Amino acid sequence: MQKGFLFYIHTLGCPKNEVDSDVLLSLLLTKGFIRTDKPEKADVILINSCGFIKASKEETLDTVFSFHRSRKDSQKIILLGCLAQRYSHEIENLLPEVDGFIGSDEYQKIDRIVVDIVSGRRSKRYHGQKKPVSMLYRYSQRDYRFLSGSSTYIKIADGCSNRCSFCAIPHIKGRYRSRRVDDILKEAENLVKAGYYEIGLVSQDLTAYGFDLGYRDGLMTLLREIDTLSGSFWIRLYYLYPRRIRKELLELICRSNRIVHYIDMPLQHISDRILRLMRRGHGSVFIRKLISDIRSAIPDVVLRSAFITGFPGESVSDFNELMRFLSEYKLNNVGFFEYSDEEGTQAYNLPKKVDIRTIKKRYQKLYETQELISYNLNQQHIGRVYDVLIDSEEKEFYLGRYYGQAPEIDGMVFIRKSQKRCRGFVKVRIEDADSYDLYGSIVPC
């Protein structure tokens, strides 16, 4: 096999894609490929795509077109990930700008496929099964020497067996599939030894972990095992499906010295009528009680959630109920999404679609409401001292996060620089705050 091809990998979408890119990076490097951080120097540009909703599909297409416009004649572009998998039947015709497409089931052969595409030896452009496929890996396939940063993720499962009416993930990834506990433990152990201070456990629904393997309490079994590992690190959980958050899980999180008191559970809406149409399996009374139970079990918990506005049939009354819920329950961190009408989902065939202009107005109102809530909640941090994980540094500040801030999606703690160079965890007294970020100084030891 020809060696020495330079490759550049560009990752779009969620943390699960970031892990997939790490695995692909390791596979290529161990096969003699050379990584470059400069796309203009690469023989091949790999784009790990997202195809979940309209905005992510547009971002993927914009990325493809951008690389296509600037590439040299000899460069090849290969598309991986959700967009390639979701539209496997027609994507070759939709994107003539791309030289090859690799489905999730062919990732283990990526080195051979890339060589053939770069060398011009492959006539077909799509490689893989043209059906929903998830991508699982073993800990040994991820080379931790090639990773960097203070935090990273472990993908403990792929796919989804929930059937929310708005979601295309089951049509892309197929049914939920879990990795083995021992394999995940070895990966976590390696990541801690490699110097990571935060490990995010991620899947489409963490609370379903292990059901397919016959575990009765799979997530709790896994968390208890990881909790015993030595080293200085945090565990963060993404994402907990509300319907399966049990009292025992909350008690475990509260007792743990490793699992941060941060609950990320996408609620999507609060109107009973909309929740039924979304096929979420619970109603507003359940959600309100769950939040109360979480706050009772974990008094210092930080709650993050996500909501969709503009779902088919969402009335003014439904929307106002969501606005009142936000004002009443005051969640710490919230993401909002404009409803995306995705073919293949049940919601796609629902009547009474909300027009785009209304959706955008509602989105803006939600955003402004939550901005004020977050500002007021953040003011309560002033004067408190937190363990803060340093992520990076700028000229005047270190950038870090306390336990209530997840990487990339939440705010940061801006820390005034001291004489001593900082790494890992430091104690910081919060001195100021805005709607997103906190500002403070290191507390002398």
Wavefront OBJ file of the C-alpha trace (Angstrom):
o trace
v 0.000 0.000 0.000
v 1.251 3.469 -0.855
v 2.260 5.406 2.248
v 2.758 9.041 3.070
v -0.480 10.626 1.886
v -1.181 13.876 3.724
v -4.714 14.145 5.073
v -6.758 16.876 6.730
v -9.856 15.982 8.746
v -12.654 18.476 9.345
v -15.315 17.547 11.911
v -18.852 18.918 12.040
v -21.696 18.189 14.440
v -21.883 16.609 17.874
v -19.337 15.116 20.317
v -20.059 11.653 18.907
v -18.635 12.827 15.599
v -15.580 14.194 17.398
v -14.908 10.741 18.838
v -15.413 9.105 15.434
v -12.879 11.530 13.943
v -10.383 10.661 16.693
v -10.749 6.967 15.859
v -10.388 7.589 12.114
v -7.384 9.798 12.768
v -5.749 6.998 14.763
v -6.509 4.398 12.093
v -4.956 6.515 9.354
v -1.879 7.492 11.341
v -1.126 3.911 12.305
v -1.347 2.970 8.608
v 1.354 5.440 7.581
v -0.736 8.455 6.589
v 0.470 11.905 7.659
v -1.826 14.426 9.277
v -1.675 18.109 8.384
v -3.490 21.032 10.007
v -3.317 22.972 6.725
v -5.987 21.805 4.271
v -4.205 23.408 1.335
v -1.274 21.002 1.832
v -3.389 17.830 2.077
v -3.667 15.155 -0.599
v -7.120 14.337 0.732
v -9.648 16.337 2.765
v -11.943 14.237 4.959
v -15.184 15.891 6.062
v -16.994 14.160 8.932
v -20.466 15.491 8.290
v -23.665 16.136 10.221
v -27.071 15.587 8.651
v -29.403 15.761 11.640
v -31.417 18.916 10.866
v -31.602 21.501 8.107
v -29.031 23.841 9.677
v -26.456 21.058 10.065
v -27.020 19.864 6.506
v -26.520 23.398 5.221
v -23.320 23.723 7.239
v -22.014 20.489 5.748
v -22.822 21.579 2.205
v -21.233 25.002 2.773
v -18.100 23.249 4.042
v -17.940 20.954 1.006
v -18.366 23.852 -1.413
v -15.779 25.953 0.428
v -13.128 23.232 0.221
v -14.090 22.496 -3.400
v -13.613 26.128 -4.443
v -10.167 26.404 -2.881
v -8.722 22.952 -3.570
v -5.870 22.149 -5.904
v -6.507 19.991 -8.958
v -4.836 16.973 -7.372
v -6.716 17.165 -4.059
v -9.520 14.748 -3.256
v -12.526 15.382 -1.022
v -14.156 12.502 0.878
v -17.400 12.858 2.832
v -18.073 10.737 5.936
v -20.598 10.825 8.731
v -24.328 11.353 9.064
v -25.058 13.243 5.830
v -23.254 10.631 3.745
v -25.078 7.821 5.552
v -28.517 9.415 5.559
v -28.563 10.196 1.828
v -26.491 7.231 0.679
v -28.892 6.368 -2.153
v -28.757 9.753 -3.855
v -25.717 11.592 -2.520
v -23.440 10.671 -5.425
v -25.729 12.617 -7.748
v -26.341 15.418 -5.246
v -22.653 16.195 -4.657
v -20.506 15.748 -7.783
v -17.928 17.979 -6.042
v -17.033 15.069 -3.728
v -14.660 12.343 -4.900
v -15.800 9.646 -2.495
v -18.266 8.830 0.271
v -17.624 6.387 3.116
v -20.443 4.875 5.142
v -20.067 4.153 8.854
v -19.763 0.406 8.278
v -16.635 0.904 6.146
v -14.628 3.002 8.611
v -12.389 0.051 9.471
v -11.275 -0.026 5.826
v -10.777 3.723 5.546
v -7.038 3.487 4.806
v -7.536 1.228 1.778
v -10.488 3.242 0.479
v -8.603 6.540 0.817
v -5.553 5.144 -1.010
v -7.723 3.938 -3.883
v -9.618 7.238 -4.138
v -6.467 9.381 -4.031
v -4.762 7.091 -6.533
v -7.803 7.101 -8.826
v -8.245 3.335 -8.629
v -11.862 3.377 -7.409
v -14.636 3.957 -9.906
v -17.556 3.824 -7.471
v -17.881 6.796 -5.172
v -20.005 5.468 -2.287
v -18.484 2.779 -0.067
v -20.711 1.087 2.499
v -24.194 -0.206 3.136
v -27.011 2.032 2.002
v -29.046 1.618 5.184
v -28.927 2.994 8.762
v -25.594 2.053 10.316
v -24.048 2.926 13.676
v -20.327 3.143 14.319
v -18.839 1.462 17.390
v -15.136 1.099 18.132
v -12.857 -0.635 20.623
v -10.601 1.236 23.026
v -7.512 -0.142 21.244
v -8.510 1.642 18.017
v -8.150 5.092 19.550
v -4.527 6.192 19.916
v -4.439 8.655 22.802
v -1.003 9.999 21.856
v -2.623 11.873 18.984
v -5.202 13.688 21.089
v -4.892 17.055 22.836
v -6.773 19.326 25.239
v -8.053 19.137 28.793
v -11.334 17.353 28.013
v -12.540 14.682 25.650
v -15.437 12.254 25.136
v -16.099 8.545 25.176
v -18.913 7.342 22.935
v -20.474 4.539 24.967
v -23.200 3.698 22.431
v -24.448 4.654 18.992
v -27.835 4.769 17.323
v -31.191 5.245 19.040
v -34.223 3.064 19.715
v -36.473 5.909 20.867
v -38.974 6.987 18.256
v -39.436 10.711 18.808
v -41.505 11.931 15.896
v -39.156 14.797 14.949
v -35.848 12.902 15.059
v -33.955 11.455 12.096
v -31.225 9.717 14.128
v -32.819 6.211 13.998
v -33.057 6.608 10.206
v -29.342 7.453 10.045
v -27.759 5.350 12.775
v -30.250 2.545 13.302
v -31.104 0.909 16.626
v -29.288 1.645 19.874
v -26.073 -0.369 20.302
v -23.910 -0.306 23.441
v -20.206 -0.933 23.935
v -19.034 -3.325 26.643
v -18.331 -1.984 30.129
v -14.792 -3.367 30.258
v -13.899 -1.777 26.926
v -15.197 1.632 28.029
v -13.290 1.335 31.319
v -10.014 0.670 29.510
v -10.599 3.684 27.303
v -11.330 5.899 30.311
v -8.207 4.604 32.063
v -6.074 5.397 29.017
v -7.532 8.884 28.678
v -6.780 9.696 32.311
v -3.214 8.407 31.918
v -2.880 10.535 28.766
v -3.596 13.631 30.866
v -7.279 14.382 30.379
v -9.056 16.068 33.265
v -12.623 15.727 31.994
v -14.283 12.805 30.245
v -17.731 13.210 28.761
v -19.735 10.012 28.395
v -21.894 10.488 25.331
v -24.620 8.690 23.419
v -27.984 9.662 21.990
v -29.582 8.406 25.229
v -27.271 7.514 28.120
v -30.119 6.121 30.184
v -30.630 3.345 27.616
v -27.047 2.157 27.980
v -26.698 -1.607 28.230
v -30.330 -2.576 27.589
v -29.289 -4.253 24.333
v -26.537 -6.173 26.161
v -28.844 -7.480 28.849
v -27.688 -5.131 31.622
v -30.476 -4.261 34.029
v -28.830 -1.081 35.319
v -26.177 -0.585 32.675
v -25.469 3.110 33.173
v -25.222 2.831 36.949
v -22.938 -0.207 36.650
v -20.675 1.714 34.272
v -20.621 4.854 36.429
v -19.757 2.913 39.576
v -16.805 1.320 37.788
v -15.477 4.574 36.316
v -15.929 6.267 39.678
v -13.296 3.939 41.158
v -10.534 4.844 38.680
v -7.551 6.688 40.122
v -6.464 10.121 38.953
v -7.749 13.668 39.018
v -10.628 13.976 36.565
v -14.316 14.767 36.128
v -17.047 12.709 34.467
v -19.795 14.565 32.592
v -22.959 12.906 31.266
v -24.538 13.571 27.854
v -27.562 13.042 27.415
v -30.083 11.746 29.956
v -33.504 10.878 28.558
v -36.035 12.304 31.073
v -38.339 9.279 31.137
v -35.598 6.992 32.505
v -33.917 9.231 35.084
v -34.359 7.274 38.306
v -33.925 8.207 41.944
v -31.038 5.727 42.287
v -29.138 7.416 39.451
v -29.569 10.849 41.035
v -28.331 9.516 44.379
v -25.284 8.009 42.685
v -24.457 11.321 40.988
v -24.864 13.186 44.270
v -22.541 10.793 46.160
v -19.875 10.668 43.467
v -16.663 12.660 43.729
v -16.140 12.307 39.985
v -19.505 12.805 38.274
v -20.153 16.535 38.034
v -23.490 17.768 39.331
v -24.634 18.687 35.858
v -27.751 17.145 34.301
v -28.184 17.499 30.557
v -31.653 16.271 29.621
v -33.323 17.465 26.411
v -36.956 18.235 27.315
v -38.003 19.564 23.871
v -41.282 21.174 25.060
v -43.643 21.505 28.015
v -47.083 21.526 26.352
v -48.820 18.170 26.853
v -50.303 18.335 23.384
v -46.952 18.979 21.711
v -45.189 16.353 23.834
v -47.753 13.784 22.676
v -47.194 14.761 19.041
v -43.453 14.506 19.626
v -43.960 11.006 21.090
v -41.829 11.765 24.119
v -43.573 9.273 26.402
v -44.300 11.717 29.232
v -46.196 14.923 29.946
v -45.692 18.258 31.637
v -46.579 17.034 35.141
v -43.839 14.410 34.881
v -41.284 17.020 33.758
v -42.108 19.430 36.568
v -41.883 16.691 39.185
v -38.635 15.396 37.698
v -36.979 18.801 37.957
v -38.105 19.116 41.562
v -36.795 15.608 42.318
v -33.433 16.374 40.707
v -33.012 19.595 42.660
v -34.012 17.867 45.860
v -31.560 14.991 45.319
v -28.668 17.205 44.105
v -29.051 20.661 45.728
v -26.167 22.271 43.793
v -27.159 20.766 40.452
v -26.806 22.709 37.204
v -29.549 21.881 34.708
v -29.144 22.078 30.953
v -31.886 21.340 28.459
v -32.963 21.917 24.871
v -36.319 22.947 23.416
v -37.812 22.991 19.939
v -40.092 25.814 18.856
v -42.275 25.754 15.765
v -43.208 22.074 15.950
v -46.226 21.360 13.689
v -49.389 22.564 15.389
v -47.593 24.627 18.054
v -50.165 27.270 18.961
v -49.703 30.620 20.673
v -50.994 28.956 23.838
v -48.405 26.142 23.570
v -45.624 28.645 23.047
v -46.723 30.850 25.941
v -46.795 27.801 28.190
v -43.162 27.135 27.294
v -42.266 30.763 28.037
v -43.957 30.561 31.454
v -42.176 27.291 32.202
v -38.773 28.835 31.533
v -39.563 31.795 33.792
v -40.853 29.551 36.567
v -38.258 26.750 36.587
v -35.190 28.815 35.657
v -32.908 26.235 34.079
v -29.243 27.225 34.091
v -28.266 26.508 30.497
v -30.711 26.122 27.628
v -30.373 25.575 23.904
v -33.201 26.399 21.511
v -33.818 24.926 18.084
v -36.102 26.022 15.287
v -38.169 23.033 14.186
v -36.638 21.335 11.158
v -39.026 19.382 8.922
v -37.083 16.185 8.253
v -38.179 13.687 5.630
v -38.598 10.165 6.948
v -39.795 11.312 10.375
v -43.396 11.094 11.553
v -43.534 14.836 12.188
v -42.814 15.438 8.509
v -46.351 14.269 7.678
v -48.110 16.239 10.415
v -50.466 19.050 9.353
v -50.548 22.653 10.612
v -46.938 23.536 9.908
v -45.793 26.748 11.584
v -44.459 29.313 9.116
v -40.754 30.172 9.201
v -41.292 33.806 10.166
v -43.312 32.808 13.242
v -40.734 30.196 14.205
v -37.929 32.747 14.079
v -39.890 35.253 16.180
v -40.624 32.607 18.803
v -37.004 31.501 18.829
v -35.871 35.063 19.480
v -38.346 35.499 22.340
v -37.166 32.280 23.973
v -33.550 33.297 23.560
v -34.115 36.727 25.116
v -36.110 35.258 28.005
v -33.406 32.711 28.818
v -30.645 35.309 28.480
v -32.120 37.307 31.360
v -32.689 34.155 33.438
v -29.086 33.061 32.901
v -27.810 36.518 33.804
v -29.676 36.527 37.110
v -28.586 32.970 37.946
v -24.961 33.783 37.140
v -24.998 36.747 39.531
v -25.462 34.231 42.339
v -21.967 32.851 41.641
v -20.252 36.103 42.585
v -18.188 35.637 45.749
v -18.195 31.832 45.535
v -15.079 29.702 45.101
v -15.071 26.842 42.589
v -12.685 24.233 41.297
v -12.128 25.337 37.707
v -10.592 23.251 34.940
v -8.164 25.258 32.780
v -8.822 24.685 29.068
v -6.598 27.268 27.395
v -5.004 30.661 27.840
v -4.996 34.060 26.194
v -2.776 37.081 26.723
v -4.509 38.303 29.867
v -6.702 35.367 30.919
v -6.827 31.670 31.469
v -10.013 30.161 30.081
v -11.606 27.485 32.214
v -14.879 25.949 33.330
v -16.445 25.137 36.658
v -18.549 21.974 36.932
v -21.658 23.738 35.628
v -20.136 24.553 32.249
v -19.761 21.916 29.547
v -17.122 22.455 26.842
v -18.183 24.277 23.673
v -21.885 24.601 24.525
v -21.853 26.610 27.779
v -19.997 29.671 28.978
v -16.464 29.958 30.341
v -14.683 31.225 33.436
v -12.230 33.989 32.544
v -9.426 33.913 35.110
v -6.949 36.739 35.555
v -3.451 35.429 34.986
v -1.161 34.946 37.937
v 2.617 34.666 38.010
v 2.390 30.895 38.247
v 1.531 28.970 35.076
v -1.695 27.016 35.606
v -2.783 23.616 34.370
v -5.537 21.243 35.416
v -7.769 22.277 38.315
v -7.391 25.547 40.213
v -9.542 27.241 42.838
v -11.150 30.436 41.556
v -13.174 33.097 43.346
v -15.879 34.508 41.053
v -15.854 38.322 40.952
v -18.203 39.170 38.090
v -20.660 37.536 35.703
v -22.770 38.166 32.619
v -25.415 36.012 30.901
v -22.883 33.456 29.696
v -19.495 33.798 31.348
v -17.983 34.158 34.805
v -14.907 36.195 35.734
v -12.576 35.603 38.655
v -9.147 35.249 40.201
v -7.168 32.281 41.440
v -7.359 31.717 45.171
v -3.804 31.369 46.576
v -3.071 27.946 48.059
l 1 2 3 4 5 6 7 8 9 10 11 12 13 14 15 16 17 18 19 20 21 22 23 24 25 26 27 28 29 30 31 32 33 34 35 36 37 38 39 40 41 42 43 44 45 46 47 48 49 50 51 52 53 54 55 56 57 58 59 60 61 62 63 64 65 66 67 68 69 70 71 72 73 74 75 76 77 78 79 80 81 82 83 84 85 86 87 88 89 90 91 92 93 94 95 96 97 98 99 100 101 102 103 104 105 106 107 108 109 110 111 112 113 114 115 116 117 118 119 120 121 122 123 124 125 126 127 128 129 130 131 132 133 134 135 136 137 138 139 140 141 142 143 144 145 146 147 148 149 150 151 152 153 154 155 156 157 158 159 160 161 162 163 164 165 166 167 168 169 170 171 172 173 174 175 176 177 178 179 180 181 182 183 184 185 186 187 188 189 190 191 192 193 194 195 196 197 198 199 200 201 202 203 204 205 206 207 208 209 210 211 212 213 214 215 216 217 218 219 220 221 222 223 224 225 226 227 228 229 230 231 232 233 234 235 236 237 238 239 240 241 242 243 244 245 246 247 248 249 250 251 252 253 254 255 256 257 258 259 260 261 262 263 264 265 266 267 268 269 270 271 272 273 274 275 276 277 278 279 280 281 282 283 284 285 286 287 288 289 290 291 292 293 294 295 296 297 298 299 300 301 302 303 304 305 306 307 308 309 310 311 312 313 314 315 316 317 318 319 320 321 322 323 324 325 326 327 328 329 330 331 332 333 334 335 336 337 338 339 340 341 342 343 344 345 346 347 348 349 350 351 352 353 354 355 356 357 358 359 360 361 362 363 364 365 366 367 368 369 370 371 372 373 374 375 376 377 378 379 380 381 382 383 384 385 386 387 388 389 390 391 392 393 394 395 396 397 398 399 400 401 402 403 404 405 406 407 408 409 410 411 412 413 414 415 416 417 418 419 420 421 422 423 424 425 426 427 428 429 430 431 432 433 434 435 436 437 438 439 440 441 442 443 444 445
